[in-house]
Amino acid sequence: MIPASPHPRRPADADASAPGSFGAYVVTDTPDELFARASAAGARPVREPYDTDYGSRDFTVLDPEGNRRSFGTYRGHPRADR
């Protein structure tokens, strides 16, 4: 695991991305199962599954190419104009 950050909700390298890398947040209903699958497939944990203070269950991994992939249950707030 990457070392903990002084900020409790943010990994130490949360903003660190190498040039040419990619980061994404993907919504899932099964973050714990997906974390296990990603880890088994070679993803490197940045932040293991945890519950946020806004009601989401999230985790972050680096894929084998070093791209940041974040997953969680947070779908965002509905837009007022829809």
Secondary structure, DSSP 4 states (H G I P E B T S, - for coil): -PPPPSSTTS-TTTT---TT--EEEEE-S-HHHHHHHHHHTTPEEEEEEEE-TTS-EEEEEE-TTS-EEEEES---PPPTT-
